[in-house]
């Protein structure tokens, strides 16, 4: 299951604000806290006090603390690659290297005796590969993307997906940032224009941001800015309920298809649909209650979910008249009783297809979510939510 976190910057927030915020975040399923260590001015003792205070509060709420640092901060704190005890004193669970040393020191940090997890910059794949080749323990490593306060500087989706493929192949997780849309929400620097990793996510609703990074294959998702509103926390919690569902087994699923039908605990990409006016109760049930939608082999013309034809075989789906001569990309249809063998299948048009009377038009993928269709490949699970 994708893990959720928030960011805090204790040089800008009071202990009371931190306490109240983490209590609220935990109530909505958030279990991680990110902070930027090197953005704070002050003596070594002052810096320790700032972040130890944050860590103590976070640990009271059973949250893990991730601290971002660089080489200058290492020297400022008197740390060395062979001695990370200062970060344990601060209360970190995971240390993030904003920029690596690019030599054996990185390996020493990853393999630290203090037992800290280590985040490496997910954008610097050659450096990560070198650390692994030199003996870095992959079980300690998490790939961590940057966030981008300055508009138009963020990552592209293809860049993130390519990096994620590398980390997954090596058995390592990745962490990415999404952004609260609350006006005035802050990061470590005096810029307030969102803090996402992916540029195209900067202005999207938070639930859609979450679904996007899920589709890209990320394992941990952190709000880069503070403070997230309770409405946004609630939106994330509701999105998580739509992502993680249970697919009930049925006695009539014969051997040979059970390995293909999503059964048990399922992770899926939910798609918002603008529902047509005359959709039947059975069709609504297929769209919203049926949890076993997943993608068949080819998606160049339609995205096809086949398994409804098994569950709804004995249930009538009467043909309904539709004035559309053709269905357009993004239109959603359900195969009706005119072709009994395939009745109950759900199709999403990728290209214009002819309305031949075998499909009942049930709605259309919300325009702002059409890009999610690009991630629906063979055997990927998906579902529908009401727009």
C-alpha positions as a Markdown table, in Angstrom:
| # | Residue | x | y | z |
|---|---|---|---|---|
| 1 | Unk | 0.0 | 0.0 | 0.0 |
| 2 | Unk | 1.2 | 3.5 | -0.9 |
| 3 | Unk | 2.4 | 5.3 | 2.3 |
| 4 | Unk | 1.6 | 8.9 | 3.1 |
| 5 | Unk | 3.5 | 11.7 | 4.7 |
| 6 | Unk | 3.6 | 15.4 | 5.4 |
| 7 | Unk | 6.4 | 18.0 | 5.6 |
| 8 | Unk | 7.2 | 20.4 | 8.4 |
| 9 | Unk | 9.8 | 23.1 | 8.8 |
| 10 | Unk | 10.1 | 23.7 | 12.6 |
| 11 | Unk | 12.1 | 26.9 | 12.3 |
| 12 | Unk | 8.8 | 28.4 | 10.9 |
| 13 | Unk | 6.3 | 26.5 | 13.1 |
| 14 | Unk | 5.6 | 26.4 | 16.8 |
| 15 | Unk | 5.6 | 23.2 | 18.8 |
| 16 | Unk | 1.9 | 23.6 | 19.3 |
| 17 | Unk | 1.2 | 24.0 | 15.6 |
| 18 | Unk | 3.4 | 20.9 | 14.9 |
| 19 | Unk | 1.5 | 18.9 | 17.6 |
| 20 | Unk | -1.9 | 19.8 | 16.3 |
| 21 | Unk | -0.9 | 19.2 | 12.6 |
| 22 | Unk | 0.6 | 15.8 | 13.2 |
| 23 | Unk | -2.4 | 14.7 | 15.3 |
| 24 | Unk | -4.7 | 15.7 | 12.4 |
| 25 | Unk | -2.5 | 14.1 | 9.8 |
| 26 | Unk | -2.3 | 10.8 | 11.7 |
| 27 | Unk | -6.1 | 10.7 | 12.0 |
| 28 | Unk | -6.2 | 10.6 | 8.2 |
| 29 | Unk | -3.6 | 7.8 | 7.8 |
| 30 | Unk | -0.4 | 9.8 | 7.4 |
| 31 | Unk | 2.7 | 8.1 | 9.0 |
| 32 | Unk | 5.7 | 10.0 | 7.8 |
| 33 | Unk | 7.2 | 13.4 | 8.3 |
| 34 | Unk | 9.8 | 15.1 | 6.0 |
| 35 | Unk | 11.9 | 18.1 | 7.0 |
| 36 | Unk | 14.8 | 20.0 | 5.5 |
| 37 | Unk | 17.7 | 20.1 | 7.8 |
| 38 | Unk | 20.1 | 22.4 | 5.9 |
| 39 | Unk | 17.7 | 25.3 | 5.4 |
| 40 | Unk | 17.9 | 26.3 | 9.0 |
| 41 | Unk | 20.3 | 29.0 | 10.2 |
| 42 | Unk | 21.8 | 28.8 | 13.7 |
| 43 | Unk | 24.3 | 27.1 | 15.9 |
| 44 | Unk | 24.7 | 23.4 | 16.1 |
| 45 | Unk | 22.9 | 23.4 | 19.4 |
| 46 | Unk | 20.0 | 25.5 | 18.0 |
| 47 | Unk | 19.6 | 23.2 | 15.0 |
| 48 | Unk | 19.6 | 20.1 | 17.1 |
| 49 | Unk | 16.9 | 21.6 | 19.4 |
| 50 | Unk | 14.7 | 22.6 | 16.4 |
| 51 | Unk | 14.7 | 19.1 | 14.9 |
| 52 | Unk | 14.8 | 17.0 | 18.0 |
| 53 | Unk | 11.6 | 18.8 | 19.1 |
| 54 | Unk | 10.0 | 17.9 | 15.8 |
| 55 | Unk | 11.2 | 14.3 | 16.0 |
| 56 | Unk | 10.0 | 13.9 | 19.6 |
| 57 | Unk | 6.5 | 15.0 | 18.6 |
| 58 | Unk | 6.4 | 12.9 | 15.5 |
| 59 | Unk | 7.5 | 9.8 | 17.4 |
| 60 | Unk | 4.7 | 10.3 | 19.9 |
| 61 | Unk | 2.4 | 9.8 | 17.0 |
| 62 | Unk | 4.3 | 6.8 | 15.7 |
| 63 | Unk | 5.5 | 8.6 | 12.7 |
| 64 | Unk | 8.9 | 8.2 | 10.9 |
| 65 | Unk | 11.0 | 11.3 | 10.5 |
| 66 | Unk | 13.0 | 11.9 | 7.3 |
| 67 | Unk | 15.7 | 14.6 | 7.3 |
| 68 | Unk | 17.2 | 16.2 | 4.2 |
| 69 | Unk | 20.8 | 17.2 | 4.4 |
| 70 | Unk | 23.8 | 18.1 | 2.2 |
| 71 | Unk | 27.6 | 18.0 | 2.6 |
| 72 | Unk | 27.8 | 21.5 | 4.2 |
| 73 | Unk | 25.3 | 20.4 | 6.8 |
| 74 | Unk | 27.4 | 17.3 | 7.5 |
| 75 | Unk | 30.4 | 19.5 | 8.3 |
| 76 | Unk | 28.3 | 22.0 | 10.3 |
| 77 | Unk | 27.0 | 19.2 | 12.5 |
| 78 | Unk | 30.4 | 17.5 | 12.9 |
| 79 | Unk | 29.1 | 14.3 | 11.3 |
| 80 | Unk | 31.1 | 12.0 | 9.0 |
| 81 | Unk | 30.2 | 9.2 | 6.7 |
| 82 | Unk | 31.4 | 6.7 | 9.4 |
| 83 | Unk | 29.6 | 8.5 | 12.2 |
| 84 | Unk | 26.0 | 9.5 | 11.8 |
| 85 | Unk | 25.3 | 9.5 | 15.6 |
| 86 | Unk | 24.3 | 13.2 | 15.5 |
| 87 | Unk | 21.4 | 12.3 | 13.2 |
| 88 | Unk | 20.3 | 9.6 | 15.7 |
| 89 | Unk | 20.5 | 12.3 | 18.4 |
| 90 | Unk | 18.2 | 14.5 | 16.4 |
| 91 | Unk | 15.8 | 11.7 | 16.2 |
| 92 | Unk | 15.9 | 10.9 | 12.5 |
| 93 | Unk | 14.7 | 7.5 | 11.1 |
| 94 | Unk | 15.8 | 8.2 | 7.6 |
| 95 | Unk | 18.6 | 10.5 | 6.3 |
| 96 | Unk | 18.2 | 12.0 | 2.8 |
| 97 | Unk | 21.2 | 13.0 | 0.8 |
| 98 | Unk | 20.3 | 16.0 | -1.3 |
| 99 | Unk | 23.6 | 15.7 | -3.2 |
| 100 | Unk | 25.8 | 12.7 | -2.8 |
| 101 | Unk | 29.6 | 12.7 | -2.3 |
| 102 | Unk | 30.0 | 10.5 | -5.4 |
| 103 | Unk | 32.7 | 8.2 | -3.9 |
| 104 | Unk | 33.1 | 5.6 | -1.2 |
| 105 | Unk | 31.7 | 8.0 | 1.4 |
| 106 | Unk | 28.2 | 7.4 | 0.0 |
| 107 | Unk | 28.6 | 3.7 | 0.6 |
| 108 | Unk | 29.6 | 4.2 | 4.2 |
| 109 | Unk | 26.5 | 6.4 | 4.8 |
| 110 | Unk | 24.2 | 3.8 | 3.2 |
| 111 | Unk | 25.7 | 1.0 | 5.3 |
| 112 | Unk | 25.8 | 3.1 | 8.5 |
| 113 | Unk | 26.1 | 1.3 | 11.8 |
| 114 | Unk | 23.4 | 3.5 | 13.4 |
| 115 | Unk | 20.7 | 1.7 | 11.4 |
| 116 | Unk | 19.4 | 4.8 | 9.6 |
| 117 | Unk | 17.5 | 4.3 | 6.3 |
| 118 | Unk | 19.0 | 6.5 | 3.5 |
| 119 | Unk | 17.3 | 8.3 | 0.8 |
| 120 | Unk | 19.2 | 8.9 | -2.4 |
| 121 | Unk | 18.2 | 11.5 | -5.1 |
| 122 | Unk | 16.0 | 9.5 | -7.5 |
| 123 | Unk | 17.0 | 11.8 | -10.3 |
| 124 | Unk | 20.7 | 10.7 | -10.1 |
| 125 | Unk | 20.5 | 7.1 | -11.3 |
| 126 | Unk | 24.2 | 6.8 | -12.3 |
| 127 | Unk | 25.3 | 7.8 | -8.8 |
| 128 | Unk | 22.8 | 5.4 | -7.2 |
| 129 | Unk | 24.1 | 2.6 | -9.5 |
| 130 | Unk | 27.6 | 3.3 | -8.5 |
| 131 | Unk | 26.8 | 3.1 | -4.8 |
| 132 | Unk | 25.2 | -0.3 | -5.3 |
| 133 | Unk | 28.2 | -1.5 | -7.4 |
| 134 | Unk | 30.5 | -0.4 | -4.5 |
| 135 | Unk | 28.6 | -2.4 | -2.0 |
| 136 | Unk | 25.8 | -0.2 | -0.8 |
| 137 | Unk | 23.0 | -2.2 | 0.9 |
| 138 | Unk | 20.0 | -1.9 | -1.3 |
| 139 | Unk | 17.7 | -2.8 | 1.6 |
| 140 | Unk | 18.6 | 0.5 | 3.2 |
| 141 | Unk | 18.0 | 2.7 | 0.1 |
| 142 | Unk | 14.9 | 4.7 | -0.8 |
| 143 | Unk | 14.9 | 6.7 | -4.0 |
| 144 | Unk | 13.7 | 10.2 | -3.2 |
| 145 | Unk | 12.6 | 12.8 | -5.8 |
| 146 | Unk | 13.1 | 16.5 | -5.3 |
| 147 | Unk | 10.3 | 19.0 | -4.9 |
| 148 | Unk | 10.2 | 22.2 | -7.0 |
| 149 | Unk | 9.1 | 25.5 | -5.5 |
| 150 | Unk | 9.7 | 27.4 | -8.7 |
| 151 | Unk | 7.0 | 27.1 | -11.3 |
| 152 | Unk | 7.9 | 25.3 | -14.6 |
| 153 | Unk | 11.0 | 23.6 | -13.1 |
| 154 | Unk | 9.4 | 20.4 | -12.0 |
| 155 | Unk | 9.9 | 16.9 | -13.3 |
| 156 | Unk | 8.0 | 15.3 | -16.2 |
| 157 | Unk | 5.9 | 12.1 | -15.8 |
| 158 | Unk | 8.1 | 10.1 | -18.2 |
| 159 | Unk | 11.2 | 11.0 | -16.2 |
| 160 | Unk | 9.7 | 9.8 | -13.0 |
| 161 | Unk | 8.3 | 6.6 | -14.6 |
| 162 | Unk | 11.7 | 5.8 | -16.1 |
| 163 | Unk | 13.5 | 6.2 | -12.7 |
| 164 | Unk | 10.8 | 4.2 | -11.0 |
| 165 | Unk | 11.4 | 1.3 | -13.3 |
| 166 | Unk | 15.1 | 1.3 | -12.2 |
| 167 | Unk | 14.3 | 1.3 | -8.5 |
| 168 | Unk | 11.6 | -1.4 | -8.8 |
| 169 | Unk | 14.0 | -3.6 | -10.8 |
| 170 | Unk | 16.5 | -3.2 | -8.0 |
| 171 | Unk | 13.9 | -3.9 | -5.3 |
| 172 | Unk | 14.0 | -0.4 | -3.8 |
| 173 | Unk | 11.1 | 2.0 | -3.0 |
| 174 | Unk | 10.6 | 5.5 | -4.3 |
| 175 | Unk | 9.2 | 8.6 | -2.5 |
| 176 | Unk | 7.7 | 11.6 | -4.3 |
| 177 | Unk | 6.1 | 14.9 | -3.4 |
| 178 | Unk | 2.7 | 16.2 | -4.1 |
| 179 | Unk | 1.4 | 19.7 | -3.3 |
| 180 | Unk | -1.3 | 21.3 | -1.1 |
| 181 | Unk | -3.2 | 23.9 | -3.0 |
| 182 | Unk | -3.8 | 26.0 | 0.2 |
| 183 | Unk | -2.9 | 29.6 | -0.6 |
| 184 | Unk | 0.2 | 30.6 | 1.4 |
| 185 | Unk | 1.2 | 27.1 | 2.3 |
| 186 | Unk | 5.0 | 27.1 | 2.7 |
| 187 | Unk | 8.2 | 25.1 | 2.3 |
| 188 | Unk | 11.7 | 25.7 | 3.6 |
| 189 | Unk | 12.1 | 28.9 | 1.4 |
| 190 | Unk | 10.0 | 32.0 | 1.0 |
| 191 | Unk | 8.3 | 30.8 | -2.2 |
| 192 | Unk | 4.6 | 29.8 | -2.1 |
| 193 | Unk | 3.6 | 28.4 | -5.4 |
| 194 | Unk | 3.2 | 24.7 | -4.5 |
| 195 | Unk | 5.8 | 22.0 | -3.8 |
| 196 | Unk | 5.3 | 19.1 | -6.2 |
| 197 | Unk | 7.8 | 16.8 | -7.8 |
| 198 | Unk | 5.9 | 16.7 | -11.1 |
| 199 | Unk | 5.3 | 20.0 | -12.8 |
| 200 | Unk | 1.9 | 19.1 | -14.4 |
| 201 | Unk | 0.6 | 18.2 | -10.9 |
| 202 | Unk | 1.2 | 21.6 | -9.4 |
| 203 | Unk | -2.4 | 22.9 | -9.8 |
| 204 | Unk | -4.3 | 19.6 | -9.8 |
| 205 | Unk | -6.6 | 18.6 | -6.9 |
| 206 | Unk | -4.7 | 16.5 | -4.3 |
| 207 | Unk | -6.7 | 13.3 | -4.9 |
| 208 | Unk | -5.8 | 13.4 | -8.6 |
| 209 | Unk | -2.2 | 14.1 | -7.8 |
| 210 | Unk | -2.2 | 11.0 | -5.6 |
| 211 | Unk | -3.8 | 8.9 | -8.4 |
| 212 | Unk | -1.2 | 10.2 | -10.9 |
| 213 | Unk | 1.9 | 9.3 | -8.8 |
| 214 | Unk | 0.3 | 5.9 | -8.0 |
| 215 | Unk | -0.1 | 5.3 | -11.7 |
| 216 | Unk | 3.6 | 6.1 | -12.1 |
| 217 | Unk | 4.6 | 3.5 | -9.6 |
| 218 | Unk | 5.6 | 5.5 | -6.6 |
| 219 | Unk | 5.6 | 3.9 | -3.1 |
| 220 | Unk | 5.6 | 6.8 | -0.7 |
| 221 | Unk | 3.8 | 10.2 | -1.2 |
| 222 | Unk | 4.7 | 13.3 | 0.8 |
| 223 | Unk | 3.0 | 16.7 | 0.9 |
| 224 | Unk | 5.9 | 19.0 | 0.2 |
| 225 | Unk | 4.3 | 22.1 | 1.7 |
| 226 | Unk | 2.5 | 22.9 | 5.0 |
| 227 | Unk | -0.1 | 23.3 | 6.1 |
| 228 | Unk | -2.4 | 20.9 | 4.3 |
| 229 | Unk | -6.1 | 21.7 | 4.9 |
| 230 | Unk | -8.3 | 19.2 | 6.6 |
| 231 | Unk | -10.4 | 19.1 | 3.5 |
| 232 | Unk | -7.4 | 18.0 | 1.5 |
| 233 | Unk | -6.6 | 15.3 | 4.1 |
| 234 | Unk | -10.1 | 14.1 | 3.8 |
| 235 | Unk | -9.8 | 14.1 | 0.0 |
| 236 | Unk | -6.7 | 11.9 | 0.2 |
| 237 | Unk | -8.3 | 9.5 | 2.7 |
| 238 | Unk | -11.4 | 9.1 | 0.4 |
| 239 | Unk | -9.1 | 8.6 | -2.6 |
| 240 | Unk | -7.2 | 5.9 | -0.7 |
| 241 | Unk | -10.5 | 4.1 | -0.1 |
| 242 | Unk | -11.1 | 4.2 | -3.9 |
| 243 | Unk | -7.6 | 2.9 | -4.6 |
| 244 | Unk | -7.6 | -0.1 | -2.2 |
| 245 | Unk | -10.6 | -2.3 | -2.6 |
| 246 | Unk | -11.5 | -6.0 | -2.2 |
| 247 | Unk | -12.4 | -8.3 | -5.1 |
| 248 | Unk | -14.7 | -11.1 | -4.0 |
| 249 | Unk | -14.0 | -14.6 | -5.4 |
| 250 | Unk | -16.9 | -16.4 | -7.1 |
| 251 | Unk | -17.4 | -20.2 | -7.4 |
| 252 | Unk | -18.0 | -19.9 | -11.2 |
| 253 | Unk | -14.6 | -18.5 | -11.9 |
| 254 | Unk | -13.0 | -21.5 | -13.6 |
| 255 | Unk | -9.3 | -22.5 | -13.5 |
| 256 | Unk | -7.3 | -20.6 | -16.0 |
| 257 | Unk | -8.9 | -17.2 | -15.4 |
| 258 | Unk | -8.5 | -17.0 | -11.7 |
| 259 | Unk | -4.9 | -15.9 | -12.2 |
| 260 | Unk | -6.2 | -13.0 | -14.3 |
| 261 | Unk | -9.2 | -11.8 | -12.5 |
| 262 | Unk | -8.4 | -9.3 | -9.6 |
| 263 | Unk | -9.4 | -11.2 | -6.5 |
| 264 | Unk | -8.6 | -10.3 | -2.8 |
| 265 | Unk | -7.0 | -7.0 | -1.8 |
| 266 | Unk | -6.6 | -4.9 | -5.0 |
| 267 | Unk | -4.7 | -1.7 | -5.8 |
| 268 | Unk | -6.3 | 0.1 | -8.7 |
| 269 | Unk | -6.3 | 3.5 | -10.5 |
| 270 | Unk | -9.7 | 5.2 | -10.0 |
| 271 | Unk | -11.1 | 7.3 | -12.9 |
| 272 | Unk | -13.7 | 10.1 | -12.4 |
| 273 | Unk | -16.6 | 9.6 | -14.8 |
| 274 | Unk | -19.3 | 12.1 | -15.8 |
| 275 | Unk | -22.3 | 9.8 | -15.6 |
| 276 | Unk | -25.0 | 9.9 | -18.4 |
| 277 | Unk | -28.5 | 10.7 | -17.3 |
| 278 | Unk | -30.3 | 7.4 | -18.2 |
| 279 | Unk | -27.9 | 4.9 | -16.7 |
| 280 | Unk | -29.6 | 1.9 | -15.1 |
| 281 | Unk | -29.0 | 0.6 | -11.6 |
| 282 | Unk | -27.3 | -2.5 | -12.9 |
| 283 | Unk | -25.0 | -0.4 | -15.0 |
| 284 | Unk | -24.2 | 1.8 | -12.0 |
| 285 | Unk | -23.4 | -1.3 | -10.0 |
| 286 | Unk | -21.0 | -2.5 | -12.8 |
| 287 | Unk | -19.3 | 0.8 | -12.8 |
| 288 | Unk | -19.0 | 1.6 | -9.1 |
| 289 | Unk | -19.5 | -1.5 | -7.1 |
| 290 | Unk | -17.8 | -4.1 | -9.3 |
| 291 | Unk | -14.1 | -4.1 | -8.2 |
| 292 | Unk | -12.5 | -6.4 | -10.8 |
| 293 | Unk | -12.0 | -4.0 | -13.7 |
| 294 | Unk | -8.6 | -4.6 | -15.2 |
| 295 | Unk | -7.1 | -4.0 | -18.6 |
| 296 | Unk | -7.2 | -6.6 | -21.4 |
| 297 | Unk | -4.4 | -7.2 | -23.9 |
| 298 | Unk | -4.6 | -4.3 | -26.4 |
| 299 | Unk | -5.5 | -0.7 | -25.7 |
| 300 | Unk | -4.9 | 1.0 | -29.0 |
| 301 | Unk | -8.6 | 1.3 | -29.8 |
| 302 | Unk | -10.4 | 0.6 | -26.5 |
| 303 | Unk | -9.5 | -0.1 | -22.8 |
| 304 | Unk | -11.5 | -3.3 | -22.2 |
| 305 | Unk | -12.6 | -4.7 | -18.8 |
| 306 | Unk | -13.8 | -8.2 | -19.5 |
| 307 | Unk | -14.7 | -9.7 | -16.2 |
| 308 | Unk | -18.1 | -8.2 | -15.7 |
| 309 | Unk | -19.5 | -10.6 | -18.3 |
| 310 | Unk | -18.9 | -13.4 | -15.8 |
| 311 | Unk | -20.5 | -11.8 | -12.8 |
| 312 | Unk | -23.4 | -10.3 | -14.7 |
| 313 | Unk | -24.1 | -13.1 | -17.1 |
| 314 | Unk | -27.6 | -13.9 | -15.6 |
| 315 | Unk | -28.6 | -10.3 | -15.2 |
| 316 | Unk | -30.4 | -8.5 | -18.1 |
| 317 | Unk | -28.7 | -5.4 | -19.5 |
| 318 | Unk | -31.3 | -4.0 | -21.9 |
| 319 | Unk | -30.1 | -2.1 | -25.0 |
| 320 | Unk | -30.6 | 1.7 | -24.7 |
| 321 | Unk | -30.9 | 4.1 | -27.6 |
| 322 | Unk | -28.0 | 6.5 | -28.0 |
| 323 | Unk | -28.0 | 9.2 | -30.6 |
| 324 | Unk | -24.2 | 9.2 | -31.0 |
| 325 | Unk | -23.2 | 7.9 | -34.4 |
| 326 | Unk | -19.7 | 7.3 | -33.0 |
| 327 | Unk | -18.3 | 7.2 | -29.5 |
| 328 | Unk | -15.4 | 9.6 | -28.9 |
| 329 | Unk | -12.1 | 9.0 | -27.0 |
| 330 | Unk | -13.0 | 9.0 | -23.3 |
| 331 | Unk | -16.5 | 7.7 | -23.7 |
| 332 | Unk | -17.4 | 4.8 | -21.5 |
| 333 | Unk | -19.8 | 2.0 | -22.6 |
| 334 | Unk | -21.2 | -1.3 | -21.3 |
| 335 | Unk | -21.9 | -4.1 | -23.7 |
| 336 | Unk | -25.6 | -4.8 | -23.7 |
| 337 | Unk | -27.8 | -7.9 | -24.2 |
| 338 | Unk | -27.6 | -7.7 | -28.0 |
| 339 | Unk | -24.3 | -9.7 | -27.7 |
| 340 | Unk | -25.0 | -12.1 | -24.7 |
| 341 | Unk | -21.6 | -13.6 | -24.7 |
| 342 | Unk | -19.9 | -10.3 | -23.9 |
| 343 | Unk | -22.8 | -8.6 | -21.9 |
| 344 | Unk | -21.4 | -6.7 | -18.9 |
| 345 | Unk | -18.0 | -5.8 | -20.3 |
| 346 | Unk | -16.9 | -2.2 | -19.8 |
| 347 | Unk | -15.0 | -0.4 | -22.6 |
| 348 | Unk | -13.4 | 3.0 | -22.6 |
| 349 | Unk | -12.8 | 4.4 | -26.1 |
| 350 | Unk | -9.3 | 5.5 | -27.0 |
| 351 | Unk | -10.2 | 6.2 | -30.6 |
| 352 | Unk | -13.5 | 7.1 | -32.3 |
| 353 | Unk | -15.5 | 3.9 | -32.6 |
| 354 | Unk | -18.9 | 3.2 | -34.3 |
| 355 | Unk | -22.0 | 2.9 | -32.3 |
| 356 | Unk | -23.4 | -0.4 | -33.6 |
| 357 | Unk | -26.1 | -0.8 | -31.0 |
| 358 | Unk | -24.2 | -3.3 | -28.9 |
| 359 | Unk | -23.0 | -0.7 | -26.4 |
| 360 | Unk | -24.9 | 1.3 | -23.8 |
| 361 | Unk | -23.4 | 4.7 | -23.3 |
| 362 | Unk | -22.9 | 5.3 | -19.6 |
| 363 | Unk | -20.7 | 8.3 | -19.3 |
| 364 | Unk | -17.4 | 10.0 | -20.1 |
| 365 | Unk | -14.0 | 10.2 | -18.3 |
| 366 | Unk | -13.6 | 13.7 | -16.9 |
| 367 | Unk | -11.6 | 15.8 | -19.3 |
| 368 | Unk | -8.9 | 16.7 | -16.7 |
| 369 | Unk | -8.3 | 13.0 | -16.1 |
| 370 | Unk | -7.9 | 11.8 | -19.6 |
| 371 | Unk | -4.2 | 11.6 | -19.2 |
| 372 | Unk | -4.6 | 8.7 | -16.7 |
| 373 | Unk | -5.8 | 6.5 | -19.6 |
| 374 | Unk | -2.1 | 6.5 | -20.8 |
| 375 | Unk | -1.2 | 4.4 | -17.7 |
| 376 | Unk | -3.9 | 1.7 | -18.2 |
| 377 | Unk | -1.8 | -1.1 | -19.7 |
| 378 | Unk | -2.4 | -4.8 | -19.8 |
| 379 | Unk | -3.4 | -6.2 | -16.3 |
| 380 | Unk | -3.5 | -2.8 | -14.6 |
| 381 | Unk | -6.5 | -2.6 | -12.3 |
| 382 | Unk | -8.8 | 0.4 | -12.5 |
| 383 | Unk | -12.2 | 1.6 | -11.2 |
| 384 | Unk | -14.7 | 4.4 | -11.5 |
| 385 | Unk | -15.7 | 7.3 | -9.1 |
| 386 | Unk | -18.4 | 9.8 | -9.7 |
| 387 | Unk | -17.4 | 13.1 | -11.0 |
